[in-house]
Amino acid sequence: MTKVRQVERVLLTPPWQLGNIKAGADTITFKFTGQQQGGAMKSVWPSALLLSLLCTGALGFGILPGSSLTHLDITLQALFNVTVQVCSALAKAEGTDFTFPAQPFTIQGVATACGAPQSSKTFVQSILHIIYRNVRVDIRYALNASFHFDDEMFVQGKKIITEGIQAVKASNKLENYEAARQNLGEILHPLQDFYSHSNWVELGEKSPNSNLIKSGASIGNIAARSRETCRSCDGNNCSNNILEDIIAEKILTSGYFSLTPVFALKPKGKCSHGGTVDQTSKIEPIGGINKDKESSSHGYLHTQAANIAIAATSELLEDIRGAAGDRPFLEMMGLFKGSSKALCFVIDTTSSMKDDIATVKNVTATIINRDVGTANEPSLYILVPFNDPGFGPLTKTTDSAVFQNAIDSLVATGGGDPPEMSLSGLQLALSTAPLNSEIFLFTDAAAKDKNLKSTVIALIERTQSVVNFMITDTSSVNSRKRRALSNRIAEADAQLYRDLAQASGGQAIEITKSELPQATAIIKESSNASLVTLLQAARNPGKAENFTFMIDDSVTNPTVYITGKSITFTLISPTDESQHSSNTTGSLIITSQSVGNFQSLQLKKQTGKWEMRMVSSNPYTLKVIGQSPIDFFFDLVVVSQGPFGGFDALETRPSAGGNGSLLMSLTGSDTATVTEVTLVGSSGSEVIKGVLVLQSNASILVLVDKFPSEDFVVRVKGQADSFTSKALIDFQRQSPTNFRSSNLTINANPETIIVPGTPFSVTFTLMTSGTSGNFTIRSTNSRGFDSTFPTSMFLEPGITGNGTVTLSAPLNTPSGTDVTLAIEAEAPGGTDSNYIVLRFSVLNTVTDFKAPVCEQLSLQTNCSVNCSLWMWEISSRVTDGADGTGVDLVTLKQGNGTINTTLDSGNENITLVYYSASCCSPDMEIEVVDRVGNVATCSYSGRQGSISPVSEATKLTQSPLFCLSIVIVGLHILTKMGIQ
């Protein structure tokens, strides 16, 4: 049945709300300004933002801040403006007030205005993910003309955009938002380059070419390859180098581009891109037509091109929004009504797990009953059962009732052979869960699939997720069964779970089945919003050691977790008050709990430096957490080897032995400053301090001369304004995830879309700086698709090896399915390893490019002067055409009446819409989406009985308010430049 949703939309930002829109380093919708204060690095807006990264911008709108607008600026303005409008529309539909965030926009300001202040971290991470993929195009596809609309590659460039839009819509439909963001960022780059690299602006166009985002629609008359389009510039003046007949006949052309003279070929009379690095611009006709910067060949049109690119980006986002719906669009942007955390369970369902499953059911019910409708409500629920020989199916939902039903449906059965497929289930969960998730795995058996250990660690590092293991023995079963299962988990098997927990910053809690209900308190605590790690350490073998951690006044509910056996400790507060582990009545510990090998201590809130003196010869872990809005995130980055330099986010481990870089940002405070970033080795003996370099866009580049030789975590120290006074307070945060470096370098740069039934090849390269030999190759994917790959590769130091992984998605794989592929390489003897983790989207071939059509059937209206006395009614037939995929969703966008939809009994491709409302609400608008995301908007009025189908894109760009907004953007920029 066709789905119905009811919201009302405010389409445009009124020009008086655009505020301080600025050009260049201050960006468009908010300031990027940052400053160094007494050696501390201040992050005014939390943004690893932004790759300040690439250098010349030679292949598109610039990347580096300056007086010109960049891909970064254009993307951010559109993302912020559309996000704010979606939040405004939802508030109006839900009958709540909405206050536009103050200008200039900030992450915290927009998140708060949208009713999701606790989502500021996931919001900025989502924006960064989109921007990373946008600017990465200039690194990964620097010389691919199709991604830049160079060389008159209009057909190919449009195909990249339209196929990418289809992939984004399909991913959103299945709530695979990370894949959606990846594809969205990649297609925004060519979309924006069209206006800088083509002659669209020179043709006198003032608004976007809407057909760029419509499959099957013509983008205009494209110049034939044999047709001359340019003359040489008059010295440095290129304002008149496009031929008059090209302009008069509205012929589309773009500049040719090449980095090297050898390949600097262009057809006779064709335009060049232009600029110092473009070798074709030195060939007749000399010069270029790009508008990337104000100093470019056609830089006098830069502002106009950038403004149209902003409008085009907004238009594309509105199309994505229309297909997804307002709430899913916000979730794609990382904004959630409740907590941004996911609740994720991986559960052994063999027969001995009956009591464990019952406990999980109770815990789930408690969390749902406590948190639904509150700020702690999980944004996503994930369940992966496993058994032997199988695992799954995956349940992934935003609906707590669906999740509870899936948990309640679990039945303990089978499992005569103790080892189970625990790591396969965990791999699926890690491949599906959002970044920074916390996952709980319940089992009483060893892992049958130990070979997946390195794959799981790779996914932990890439997703920075925390995995907690709840390992129960079999003391609750009868004695005969207990004897049969007494060796169910050997010490070596238990150590596997401990190793994985330590790698992720989680706990391996070993308890009896009767103790499990008590131990699950950690799950209830971990489901709270805004958890941060203050300290984390592991010692194996154990030793006496003193650890310090900071509790600042933004931290609430400080809690200590300890795992291990025969451990004693002394806790010392900032006021030198101490409490020994044997003292159960001291004043520093509010509550304590000890179950199995796990201890949990809730501390008295006291700001300042605490000390924990641990004493044990047995292995132990120590973790201190709390709730605080102040947090950090980072990406490991590498200097690009491409022609234009810059940085690229790593999808692998960093190189051992050499220097490295992290790009880091703070969240939750506009006043927080970073004073120190260190890489701390897992043993505590290696501490490498980074050099902080504040970027002009307020992100912090951390430079290290080497990476630790062992696993390491990232520790951040800084200062922030007190939450309770006017004083500055010190804070300390730490990454829960452990990382490691490698002497192996692995790279791959494949396409991102898999077509079912068509072999999909991923070519990768491998090189070692260590010893030569046969390296083991492994490849796994999250969907279990058939694949082929080399199982080994002989390498010599410094010599690159090549390999190919080929995947085959079954023909019945739904569009929008995301696939995570891990390719691993292991050195001889297992002394070193590295991996690359890639994400792909599955997209079936789309042949339906037409939007649904509305047809009015009847209209009954008699609206008098006194509107409260009368009603009006309308019925409409909505169809997707004989060859369409069918109507999927009908949304009431405007109107306060009642809407109902039914399928036509004689034709499943027809949806009947019935609407009635008071004459005091005489206008209504519905949005209709078909199954592949084509969107149509139909407007009706009780005043006139008229229908006006309008596409979302046309409605946006033809609005006078929109045009006025763009004019004001331009005026602000011109004022900034000193032009009256």
N, C-alpha and C positions, 0 to 999 in steps of 0.2 A: 504493500500500500504506500501511496505517496505520503511522505512525511510532511508535517506542518510545523513551522515555528513562527512565533509572533514577536517581532521587535519593531522598533521604529528607528529610522536612521537620520542622522544629521550629516549631510554629505560633505560639507565644506567648512574649513576654518574661516570664520569671518575675518576680514582684513584687520579689524581693530584688535584681534586677538593674536596676530602674528608676532607682535612684540618686537624685541630687539633682534631682528634678523640681520646677521652680519656676514661679511665675506671673509675669505681667507682663513687665517689661523684661528679666528674666533668662530669659524664655521657658520652655519646658516641658522639653525634653530636654537643653539645654545653655545655658551662659551666653552672652549677647550683650554682656557688659560690655566696654567699651573705655575707654581713658583717654588724656589728653593729657599727654605727658611732655616738658618742655622745648621745647615748640613742635612736637614730632613727633607724628604721629597714629598710634596703635597699633591694629592690626587683630587683635584676639584671635581672632575667627573670620572667615575670609575670606568676606565676604558683601556683595555689593552688595545683599546680602540686603536689603537688604530694604527696598527701597522704604520706608523708614521713613515712608513716602511719603505715603500718603493720610491725609487729616486726620481726618475725623469718624467714619468707619465707620458712617455713618447708614444704610447699606443692608445691613449685615451685621455679623458679628463684626468688632470694630474692626480697624484696620490699625496705628494708632500704638501703640507699647508703652505699657504702663500696668499697673494692677493687674488688669485683665481680660485674658482670653485672646483672641487675635486669629486671623484666618484664617491668618496667618503661623505662629503657634504650633501651631495645630491641624494644619496641613499638615506642618510639620517633624517633629512628634512621630511622626506616622503614617509618613512617608517613612523616617525613621531607624529606627524600630522594625521595620518590615517589611523594610527592607534588611538590617539586622543578622540577622534571622531567616533570610532567604534565604541569606546567607553562612554561617550556622551549619549550615543544612541541607546545603548543597553540601559543606562541609568534612566533615560526617559521612558523606555519600554517597561521597566520594572517599577516606575513611579517613585524613583528616588532622586534626590538633588545631585547635580553634578557641577563642580566648580572647576573651570579650566585651570590647569596648572600655570603657575607664574612663569613669565618669560624672563630670561631664556630658559628653555626646557632643560630639566635634569632627569636622570633615570629615577631618582627617588621621588621627584615631583610628579612625574607622569604615573609612576606606579601607585603613589598615594591617591592621586586624583581618580585613578581607575579602581580604587578600593582594594588594592593588592600591594600594600607597602612591604609585606613579607616576601614579595616576589622580585625585589629589586635585583638580587643576584642573578636569578634565572632570566630576568628581562635583559640585563646587559649582556649576559652570555649569549642569549639568542640573537641580539642585535650584532654582536661581534661575530658570531658564526656566519651570519648573512654577509657581513662586510668582508670577513676573511675570504669567503668564497668569491666575492666580487673582485677584490684586488688581486687575488691569486691568479686570475685570468691573465694578468699582465706578466706573471711568472711562468705559469704552466703552458699557456697558449700564446706566448709573446709573438710568435711568427705565424700563427694561424690566422689568416686574413678574415676568415668567416666570423671569428669571435670579436672582430673589431669593425666589420663592414668596410674593410679596406679592399682595394683591387676590384671594386664594383661587385663584391660577393653578396649581393642583396638576398638572393634566393636562399643561399646557404645560411646566412646570418639569421634570416627570419625563421628558418627551420629550427635552428638552435633555440630560439626564443619560444616558439609555439610548442615544440615537443617538451621543452622544460616546463612550460605552464601546465601542460597536461600531466606531467609527472608530479608537480607540486600539488595540483588539485587531487590527484589520486592518492598521494601520500597523506594529505590532510583528511581525506575521507576515511582512511584506516587509522587515523591518529598517529601516524608515523611522522612526527613533527621535525625530528632531526633531519631526516631525509628531505623533507619539504624545504627546510631552511637551506640545506646544502644546494639543492637545485635552484631555489629562488635567487640566492646570491650569485650563482654562476650566470644566470640569464639576465640579471640586471646590468651586467657589464656591457654586453653587446647592445642591449636596448639603449643605454645611455650614450654609447659611442656612436650610434647611428646619427645623432643630432650634432655631434662634433666632427665626424669624419665624412658625412655626406653633404650634399648641397641643399638639404631640406630647408635650412634657414635662408640661404641665398635665394631660394625660389619664392621667398616672401611669405612662407608659412609661419603662422603665429601660435599654432597649437600642435599637439602630438599627431603623428601618423598612426591613427587608431588601428589600422589594418595590420600593423606590425605584430599585434598580439592576437590576431584572428586568423586561424587556419583557413585556407581556401579563399582568402580575400587578397586582392591585388594591392600592393603598396604604392603603385604608380608606374609610370613609363620609365623603364630602365634603359639607359643608354646601351646601344648595340656595341659590341666589342670593337667594331670598325669605325665607330663614330667618334670624331674628335670632340673633346669637351673643354679644353683649356688652351690658353696662350701663356707665354712666359710672363712672369711678373715684371713690373716696371721697377727694377732695382729691388728695394725692400718693400715696395708697395704692391701687394697682391690683391688689392680690393677689387680689381677689375679683370682678373685673370680667367674667370669662367666665361665661355663664349656666349654672346648675346642670344643666339638661337636656342641654346640649351635652357637659358632662363625663360625665354619667351614661350617655348613649347613645354615647359614644366618637365624636363627630362631629368631623371635621377642619375647622379654619378657620385663617385667617391674617389679618394686619392689612392694611388698605388704607393707601396712601401717596401723597402728592402734595406737591411743593415749593411750588406756587403756589395761592393761594386760588381762583383762577379755575377750576382743574381739581381742586379739592379736593372730589371727589364720591365718595360711597360709598352703597351701598344702605342702606335704613333698618335700624338696629339692628346694623350690622356693626362688628366690631372695627377699630381703627386700629393702625398700626405703632407710633406714639407717638414722642415726642421733640420738641425745639424746632423742628426744620425741617419736621416733618410737619404740613401744614396740615389734614389730615383729622382729626387728633387734637383739634382745636378744635371739631369738629362732634359733636353728640350721636350715639352715646355718646362722651363725652370720655375721653381717655387712650389707652393703647396696651397691647400685649402683647409687644413685642420683648424679647429677652434678650441683645442684642448686647454690652452692658457691664453691670457691676455697678450702674451708675447708671441703667440703662434702666428702662422701665415695669415690666417683670417681671425686673429685675436680680437679685432674690433667687434666681432659678433659673438665673442665668448659668453658674455652675460646672457644674451638672448638664447643661445644654444643651451646653456646650463639651465635656464628657467624652463625651457620646453622639456628638457630631460627630467627635471623635477616633476613637471606635470605628467609626463609619460610614465615615470616610476609610480606616481600616485594612481594613475589610471590602471596600471597592471595590478597594483596591490588591491585596488577596489574590485577588480575582476576576481582575484583570488579570494577576497573577502566574501563576495557575493556567492561563490560556489561553496565555500566552507561554512558560512554562517558566522555571526559575530563572536560568539563565545569560542568556537574552535579557532577562529583567527587569532584571538587573544592568547589562546593556549599555544599556538604556533609561535607567538611572540614571547612566550615564557611568563605570561601573566595569568594568575589563577585566583579564584575566589577565596580559596583556603590556603593551606600550606603549599609550597612548591615541591614538597617532598613526595616521593612515591612510597607506597607500602607494598613490599615485594617479598613473597614467600616461595621458597623452593622446598618441596616436601616429599619425603620418602613415603610411599603408600604400600609398602609390603606389610604382611599380616602382623608382624611384631610391633608395628607403629600405631596400633589402634588407639592406645592411650594418648600418644603424642598428638595424633590428629584431633582427638577430642579436646585437648588443651588448646590447640591452634584455633579451633572453632570458637572456643570461649574467649580467647584473647581477641580474635577478630571482631566478635560481637561487642566486646567492651570498647575497643578503639572506635568502632563505627558509631556506637551509641553516644560515646563521649565527644567525638570530634566533628561529626557531620553538622554542617551549618556554622562551624566556628572557624577561627583563623588557623586551627591545626588540622582541618580536614585534608586528608591526602589528595593531591592533584591527580593521582593515578594509582590503580591497583593492579598488581601483577601476580599471577599464580602459575607455577610450573611444577606439576607432580612428576615424580620419577619412580621407576620400579626396575625390574629386570625381565626382559631385555630392552624395555622401551622407556621413553620419557615424553612428557607433554600429555595432552595438548596445552598450549599456552592460552591463558586467559589474561587479556589486557583490556582494562575498561576504566572509565571515569565514573562509573555508576557503582556506588557502594553496595547496592542491593544485588547487582549481578555478581560482584565479587563474593559477597557473603553466601549467595546460592552456590557458587562454584566450590567454595570451601566446604559448605555443608554437604555437597554431593560426593566428597571424597570418601572412598571406602578402602579399608586396609585389606589387602588380599595378596596371595602369592608370596614369592620371595624365599623359596627354600634354599637357594644358593645365596649366602650372605652378601657378597659384594654386589653393589647396585650401581646404577648409571647416574651417580650424584653429580659428577662434573659435567656431564652432558646437559643435565637440567640447569646447572649453574651457568654454563656457557650460553644457553638460550636466554636465560634471565638477563645476563650482562649485555647481550647483544640487543635486547629489547628495551631495557630500562633507560630512563634519561640519565644524563651526566650527573655525577655526584649523588647517586642513589645509595640507599642502605638496604642490603639484602639479607634475609635470614634463611638459612638452610637447616632443615630438621632431618636427622637421620640417626640410625643406630647401627649402621653398617659401613664397611670400608667401601672405597670407590673402586668399581670394576674398570673404569675408564681412566686410570692414572695417567695414561699417555696424553691426556688433555691438560695436564698441569700447566705446561708452559703457555698453552693457548689461553687458559683462564687468567694467568698472570698478565699476559699481554692485554687482555680486555680490561682487567682491573686498572692497569696503568693508563690505558687510553681513555677510559670512562671516569677514572678517579672515583670509583665506587667503593663502598665499604661492605665487606661480607662478614657476617657473624654466623658461626656454626653452633647449633644446639645439638650436642652429641650425647645421646642417652644410652645407658647400658640396658640390660634386660632383667634387672632385679625384680621387676614387677610381674614377670611371667612365672609359671609353675616350675618346679625344680627340674623336671625332665627336660623341658624346653630350655631352661637356663643352662643345663649342662651341654645341650647340643649347640647352644649359641654362645658359650662362654668365651670363645675366641673370635667373636664376630668382628671386633676391631682390635687388631694387634697394635703394638706401640708404633711401628713404622707407619701404619695406616692412619693412626690418629695424628702423627706428626705431619702428614700431608695436609690435613685440615688446619693444623696450627700454622704451617708455613703460609698457606693461602690467606688465613686470617691476618697474620702479621703483615703480609705484603699489602693488604688493603687497609690496614688500620682498624681491623675488626677484632672480635673476640672469638676464641674457640672455647666454648663453655661445655665442660664435661660433667655430667650429672646423671643421677638415676632418673628413671621415668617418674617416680613419685615426687622428685624435686623440680620437675620441669615447670609446673604451674608457678612456683616461686621464682624461677629463673627468668620467666618471660616478662618480668617487670622491665627488663632492659628494652624490650620491644615497645612498651608503652612510653618509656622515656625517649626513645629514639624517634618516635613519631611526632614529637614536638617540633614546632617550626623554629628556624634560625639557630640550629645547633652549630657550635663552632668547637674546634679542637684547640685546646690551650697547651697541651703537652702530650707527647706519645713516645714511648720507648719500649724496647724489648731487649732482654739479656739472656743469651743462651751460649754457654752455661751462665747460671745466675751468679751474681756477685754483689757485695755490699757497695752501694753507690748512692750519692745524694743528687736529687733532681730538684730544679726550681721551676716555678711557673708563676705567671702574673694573673691576678684577677682584677680587672678594672671595673668601674662602676656601671658599665653597660651590661655586664654579665649577671645573669640570674641563674639560679639553680645549679651552682657549680657542683660537679659530681666526679668522683674518682672511680675508675674501674681497674681492678687488679685480677689477673689470672695467674695461677701457679699453685704449687703445693709447699707447705711449710715455710710461709713467708711472714716475716715480722717487719713492722715499719714504725717510724715516728714521724708525725705530722707537725710542722712548725708554722705558725701563723705569722703575718707581717708584724705583729706586736710581740713576737718571740714566745708566745704561749705555745705549749707543746702537748701532744696527746699520743700515747703509745697504742699500738694495735691491741694490746691486752686490756686497755682501759675502755670499757663500754659506757662509761658515764661522763666522759669528758665533754667540754663545751665546744670543741671545734667541729665535731661530727654530729650533725643533727640526727641522722638515721644511718644505720649500717645494716647490711644484709650479706650473709655468707651462705653460699649454696654450691656444693661440689667444689670445683677449683676456682670459683668466681666470687669476688667480693665487690660490693658496690657501696660507696660512701657518699652521702650527701653532706656537703660542707656548709658551715656557717658562712654567710656572705660577709667577707672582710676584704677590702681592697688593698692591693699591694703585692709584694713578693712572698710567695709561700715556698716552703721546702718540704720535700718528701724524702726521708732517709730509708731506703730499702735495704733489707738484710735477708739474703737467701743464697744458698749454693745451688738451688734448683732453678730451672728456666722460669722466667716470669715476664709478664707484660704489664705496663702501666699506662693508663690513659686518663687525661683530665679533660672534661668537656663542660660546656655551659651553653646558655642561650644568650645570643647577642646579635644585634644588627650589624656590627662591625665584623667584616670578614674580608678575605682576599681570594683572588683566583689568578691563575697564571697559565701561560703556554710556554713550553720549550720551543724556541725558534732557532732557525739557522739562517745564515747569510745566503741569499740566493746566488746560484751560479749562473743564472740567466743573464741576458745582455743588459738588463736595466737595474741589476742589483736589488737591494731591499732585503726583507726578511720573509721567511715562509714558516708557518707553524709546522712542527714536526709531527709525523704520523708514526714515528719509530722511536727507538731509544737514541739518545744523543751519543756522539762519538766519544769514546774513551781516550784519555791522554791529551786531548786538545782543549782549547778554550770553548766556551759556550755562552748561550744567552737565554734569558727568560724575559718574557714580557708580562708584566704584572700590574694589577689594579686592586684598589680597595673598594668595598661596597659598604653602604649603610651609614656613611658619614661624609658630609661635604668638607669637614674640617680636619679629617684624619691625615696624619703625615707618617711616612715610612722613614725610620732611622737606620734600620739594618735588615738585610736579607742574607741568610746563611743556608748553605747546604750541609745538613748534619748526617754523618754516616751512621749506619744502624748500630754500630758498636759504641758510638759516642766519641771515638778517638779521632775521627776526621771531621773537622769543622772548617768549611771553606766559605769565606766571607765574600760577598759580591760587591761590585762597584755599582753604585746607583746613578743612572743617567736619566734625568727627567726629560721626557719627550715634550715637544711643543703642544701636544694634544692631551697632556696630563697623565698619560700612561708612564710607567717606569720601566726602563730597560735595565735589567740586572746582568752585568757582565762578570763571568767567573773565568779564572785562568785555567781551571781544570774541573772535572767532575770527580767526586769521591770514587775510590776504587771498589767500594762496597755499596750496597743498597743505601739510599739516602732519602731524607724528607726535606721539605722546604720550610724554614722557620722565618717568620716576619715579626719584627719589633717596630713599634712606632708610638706616636702620641696622638691624642685626640682631645677635643673639648670634653670636659666632664659632663655627664648627663644629669648631675645633681648640683653642680656648682660652676663657677666661672674659671676654675683652675684647669690646667692641662693634666691629663692622666696618661700613664704609660700603659700600653697593651702589648700582648704577645699572642700570636696565632701560629698554627702549624698545619701543614697538609697532612691529612691522615694517610694518604697513599704513599707507599715507598716506590722510589724510582731507581733505575740503574742505567749505567752507560754500557757501551759495547764497542768492540773492535771491528764489528761487522757493520757494513753500510748496505741497506736495502732500500730500493726506490721502485716506485711504480706510478704511472700517470695514465690510468685508463679512462675510457668514457664512463659515465655514471648511470646509464640507463640500459637495463637488460630487457630484451624482447623474448617472451616465452617461445620455446620451440626453436630458438636460434642460438647456436653456440656463441658464447661470450668469452672473449680472450682477454686475459690480463697479463701483459708482459712485464716482467720485473728484472731488475739488475741487482747483482750481489758482488760485494768486494770486501776483502779483509785486509786489515793492517797488521794482523797477527801471523800465525804460522800457516803454512800451506797444508793441503790435505783434502779429503773427501768430506764435504759438509752435508749434513742431513737436511732435507727440505720437507716441510709438512705444510699442508693447506687444509683448512676447515672452513665451512660456512654455516651460518646460523640456521639456514633452512634445509640443510641436508640435501641440497641439489647435487646431482651427479657431477663429478669433476675429474679432471685429469691434471697431473702435474709431475714434474721430475722429482724423484725421491732422494736424489743426491746430486751434488755438483762439485767438481774438483776446482779448487781455487788456489792461486798463488798470490802472495801479497802484492797489492797494487794493481792486479789484473782483474778486470770486470768480467763476471760471468752473467749469462742471460738465461732466463727461463720463462715459461708460459704456463699459467693456470687457465684452464678452460672450464667454464661453468655452463650447465644446461638447465634452464628453468622449465619445468613441465608446462605444457600448453594451457593447462587449467589454472595456472598461477594467477591470482587476481591482480589487477593493476593497483599500484600503491604499496604492494608488499615490499618491505625493505630487507636487504640481504647484507649481512656483515661478513666480510671475507678476511680471514687472518692467514697471512703467509709467513712462515717461520723458517729461520735458518739456524742450525746448531753446529758449532765447531766440533772437530774430532775430539772424542772423549767427553763431550758435554761441558767443556771449560768456558764456553761463551755462547751467547745466542742473541738474536735480534729478530724483529718481526716488523711487518707493516699491516695495519688494520684499515680496511677500506669499506665504505658503505655505498651500496647501490640501490636503485629503485627499479622495480619491475613495471613495465608499461606495455600493455597490449596495444596493437596498432589501432589507432582511432580513425574512424571514417565519418563520424557524425560531427560536423562542424557548425551546424545550424542551431541557433537558439530556439527554445520552445515558442509557440505562438498562442496568443490568447484570442478567443472569439466570444464576444458578448452574446448571451442567449436571451436574457430578459433583464429589464430594469423597471422597477416599480418605485416611483418617487412622487411625493406630493408635499414637498417641504414648504411650509408656510412661513410667515414672519415669525411666529412663535415656534422655534425649532424643537422645543422640549415636548411638544404635543405629537410629533410625527416621527415615523421611521422611514428609512428607505432600504430597498433590497436589490441585490443584483446577483445574477447567476452567470457563470462564464465557463466555457469549455477550453481547457488547456491541453494542447497536444504537442508532441515532439516530431510530428511528421511520420509518414509511412516508413521511412528508412532510419528514423531516429532511435536512440537507445532507450527512450522512455523518460517520463517525468519522474524525478526522484524527490523533489522537495518544493513545497509551496510555502512562502513566507509572507506574512502580513507586515509590510514595512511602514505603512502609515494608516491610521484609522483606529478608532476606539470601539469598533463593533465586534461581532462574532463571526468567525470564519470556520467553515467546515469543508472538507474535501472528501470525495468518493471516487472510486474507479468506475468508469462506464462499464456496465454489465456486458455490453456487446463488443467492447474494444479496450484491451488493457493499456493501450497507448494513449488513451484519453482520460484525463482527470477532470471531474466536474467540481467547480468551486462555487460555494454559496456564501454570501456575505450579507449581513444586515447590521444597521447601525442607526443611531438617533440622527435626526436631521441636524443636530448641533455638531455632528462630526460628518460633514457632507462629502469628504474626500477620502479615498482609499487608494493604496498602492500595494500590489503584490509583486514579489520576486519569485521567479520560477527557474529552477535549476534541473537540468537533465542529468542522466547518470554518468556523463563524462565531464560535467562541470560547465557546460554552456549555460549562460545566464540571460534571462529576459526580464524586463520590468514592465508591468502593465498598470496603468493608472485609470481610475474610474471616478466619476463625480455624480453625486446625487442631485447636483444643481442642473447639470446639462445632460447627463446620461451618455457621456462620451468616453471613449477609450483612447488611450495614447500609449502604445508600446514604445518604450525607449530603452536602448541598451544602457547598461551601467556606465560604460566608458563614455558614450556620447553625452549622457546626462551630466557626468562630472565635468568634462572639458568644455561643454558649451554653456555652462552656467555663468551668468554675469559675475556672480560672487567669486567664482574661481578665477576668471580672467582678471578681476580687480585685485585678487590676492597676488597673482603673478606680477602684475604691474607694481604693486607695493614692494614685493621682494626686490624687483629691479631697482626701484627708487632708493631703497635702503642701501643696496650695493653701490649704486652710483654716488650716493652721498658719502659712503665710506671711502670711495676712491677720490672724493673731492671734485666730482663732476656735477655741475648744477643743471 
